[in-house]
Amino acid sequence: MKITDIQVFEVEAPLITPFKTALRTVDKINNIGVYVYTDSGQVGVGEAAPTAVITGETRDSIIHAILNYIKPTIQDMEIEDIAQIMDRIDKCLYKNTSAKAAVDMAIYDLFAKRYQAPLYKVLGGYRKELVTDLTISVNDAKEMVEDSLEAVNRGFQILKVKVGKDPDNDVDRVTEIRKAVGPNITLRVDANQGWSPKQAVKIIRALEDANTNIELVEQPVHYSDIEGMHYVTANTQTSILADESVFSPQDALKLIHTRSCDLINIKLMKTGGIYQAQKIVHIAEANGIECMIGCMLETKISVSAAAHFAASQKNITMVDLDGPSLCLKDPVTGGPTFENQWIRMSEEPGIGFSI
């Protein structure tokens, strides 16, 4: 099965409500899809999310990277030579991780189709079902409480609460949500780099003193402040999850060896795809660090690839793949089933989409 062509296309999906974090506000998904064609007639599909505030990529830069750098370097290669393909993708240009991820997942889609198996089984086949959280955008406390109660009514038992936009009100936000949803709903807090190290320690300790029973706090400080991450991890009881601080296996090693986090969030848009994400999972597992699988603002295309990866790995114990649940409609049919908090894998070959 030889690669004959690579093409890009528009992926759009309106959101149910605006997505608000400490970094940005978005009301619709506007991503870049990729088709990888082969001489056998099989087509692989992937998706890239332009998230300039995190990966530095735009829609134009993603298209340029795929068509002018990645495509020429892997065209005419055999899908079976997947390690060589991934090595060439990694080396053909620096960073551009979302562009690489889109092609990476399309190649893995084809690789699994080549052997007529669902991707999660090809990658390890650890489980068939996942439970995802749902993101609660940062707003005033009253609106966040209403959104949290609506999410619980939809069947979500794990909520990821966005904070960090105005730190003085973050303790109140989380405390009010805990009072409203009760003690049995799992709460995760994501500051999206919005706090200073001292602010983070103060806020997290206040949440601990208020018995809010937070499962974890994600990326409390700026991604580059590894010393700050260490300070927060060392001075709080709550587990600290590194997100924007970890793009590569090297990043994961640095945070683990400096004891700068308790957990690691893997996103294919940061790692450049499944190939590098596997390395991070294995490094973390070898060091006793559990992982979350997360996503940017992505549709069912790339979130499905991430779900297959998560289902294949024992050490991915937390799932934040709520992209399809935030959309008014899916841009594609097929693939895993997303039903509120449940993600159930299909047995169709590859990621599961018929192109």
Secondary structure, DSSP 8 states (H G I E B T S, - for coil): -BEEEEEEEEEEEEEEEEEE-SS-EEEEEEEEEEEEEETTS-EEEEEE---TTTT---HHHHHHHIIIIIHHHHTT-BTT-HHHHHHHHHHSSSS-HHHHHHHHHHHHHHHHHHTTSBHHHHHT---SEEE--EEE----HHHHHHHHHHHHHTT--EEEEE--SSGGGHHHHHHHHHHHH-TTSEEEEE-TT-S-HHHHHHHHHHHHHTT--EEEEE--S-TT-HHHHHHHHHT-SSEEEESTT-SSHHHHHHHHHTT--SEEEEEHHHHTSHHHHHHHHHHHHHTT--EEEE-SS--HHHHHHHHHHHHH-TTEEEEE--HHHHBSS-SS--SSEEETTEEE---SSBTS---
